[in-house]
Amino acid sequence: MMTRKNDVVIKNHRTKYPNPITLVEGQRVRMGELYDGPENWHNWRYCYTVDEQLQGWVPEQIIEKDGEIGILTAAYTAKELNVDAGDRVIFLHELNGWSWCELESTGECGWIPNECLSTEQ
């Protein structure tokens, strides 16, 4: 099996969240609803920082649940990349229908929905 290294963006993507939630390991969050949209992006939970200054989608895999409160088991940011068709990215890892990538032209990192990417081997 070949390792996936580079992708080409085949569909524009613009974030709807200009102030992404960024959390540190051990941080407590108030848990909201699970994502239930047509894209079949499973295991995303809407969370709020305890002071409610930040909110956003967080992968269920890194939340240790304690009632309505969750404790992060790893650092995480919901930062998405704004990309255009034809942009080249370096694939770093995948989670729940999204890929964490580095935009080759700027070095900026963030999440891109998998349906916006075409894999090069």
Buried (B, 14 or more C-beta within 10 A) or exposed (E): EEEBEEBBBEEEBEBEEEEBBBBEEEBBBBBBEEBEEEEEBEBBBBBBBEEEEBBBBBBBEBBEEEEEBBBBEEEBBBBBBBBEEEBBBBBEEBBBBBBBBBBEEEEBBBBBBBEBBEEEE
